[in-house]
Amino acid sequence: MLYAVICRDKPGHLQTRLDTRAAHLGYIKETGIVAMAGPFIENGEMCGSLVILDTDSLAAAQAWADGDPYAAAGLFESVSVTEWKKVIG
């Protein structure tokens, strides 16, 4: 099943994102359940994330989100995890 992890950064925390990016990308590679991912952009700067996970349960998707190095670094103002259905693309 697919789950969307939608994260919004705390204002003024771009440096936290930049400092933690390598660990975040390593986590994506290590866990192997990310179908697609990328940052949200506002005014030319990264300000959040959309991550689509392919996993067996909402609990597993939430656990992935909780374990993300970005979350551990305190980057996010908000995080939501919800089941997602691919229709196009």
Buried (B, 14 or more C-beta within 10 A) or exposed (E): EBBBBBBBBBEEBBEBBEEBBEBBEEBBEEBEBBEEBEBBEEEEEBBBBBBBBBBEEBEBBBEBBEEBBBBEBEBBEEBEBEEBEEEEE
